[in-house]
Amino acid sequence: MPEHFWYTRPVFFVTDIHRAAAFYIDKLGFTKGWHIGDGTGPVCQVNHGECEIILCVDASRQDRGRLFIELTREGITDLRHELAQRSTPSRNTKWGYDVIQVDDPDGNELLFPFE
């Protein structure tokens, strides 16, 4: 059987696409990959290196998501510095591992494990 590459992008449901995108861009250093409707539509994608997240306004979806993002030791050090520099709220918690947790304005969780 041939091996196939599975390309994944989580979808986080948000209530305000512009507020959500601004959080990822301003607080976490993402860039906007694309935005439907020339920036006016209810769906966009934000990118940070190979990490891509689709943000979507859908009034019928009130659920939240969780993304587990593994970084190198140097990446965690850089993340801590960037979070402090951007005054991004975060906390150390446990989710199978010790993790840094960042919650977006809609309650979606980004978990970064550290040693």
N, C-alpha and C positions, 0 to 999 in steps of 0.2 A: 504494500500500500504506500502510495506517495505521502510524504509529510506535507501538511499545509500550514501556512502561516496564518494565525488568527490575529487579526488586527482589531483591538477593542477600544471603545471610547465610552465611558460612562455618561449617562444622561442625568443631570441634576435638575429637578423641578424647582422653579423659583417663582416668586410673585411679581417681581419687577426686573425685567431683563437688563435694564441699564444700571440699576443699583447692583445687581449681582455681578455683571461684567466689570463694573468699576471696582468692586471688592477684589476680585481675582487679579485685576491689572494693577491697581494701586497698592493693595496690601500684600500680595503674594508674588508680584513680578511677572505675571502671565502677560501674553500679548493676545490680541484678538485675531483669530485665524480667519473667521468669516462671520457674517451676520446677514440673515435673510432680509430681503426688502431694503437693501442698501442702508442697513443700520436701523430700520424701523420695525422689523418683524419680530416675532416672538421667540425666535431660536437663533442662537449664535454659538460659536465655539471659541474657547480660550485655550492657549497652548503655553506650556513651559517646557522647553526641550521636547522630549518625546511624550510627555504627559499632556493629553488632550482631553478636555471635558466639554461636553455639549450642555449648554444651559437652555432650558425650555420653559416658557410660560404655558401652563395648561391648567385652567381653573378646576378641572375635574380631578387633578392629581395633587393631593396635599401631603404625600409621603416624602420622606427624606432619604438621602443616600449616604453611604460611607465609602471612602476610597482609601485604601492602604497603599502608601507610597514609600518604597524602600530607597534610601539614599546611601551613598558611601559615608564613611566617617567624616571626611572633609565636607561632604554635602550637608550633613547635619550641622556641622559647625557653621557653615555658610548660611544655612536656613535660620539658625538661632540668631545670628548677626542681622540678617535681613528682617526677621520678625521684629527685633528690637528697634532697628533703624526706621522701620515703617510704622512702628507703634501698633502692630497687629496683635490683637488679643489671642493668646494661646495658653495652654496649660499642659503640664506633665500628668499623664494618667496611665492606666494599664488596660491593654486589650490583647491579652495573650502575651504581650511584650510590654516593656516600658515604652511609651510613645509620647510624642508631642502631638496634641490635638488642637486643630484650628477648625472653628465652626464658621461657616459662611452666614450671611444675614438671614437665610431661610432654614438654618439648622442642619444643612448638609455637613458632614464631618470629613475632614482630611486627617488621617493618622500617619505619622512619620515615626517608625520604630527606631530606637537608638539602643546602644549597648549599655 
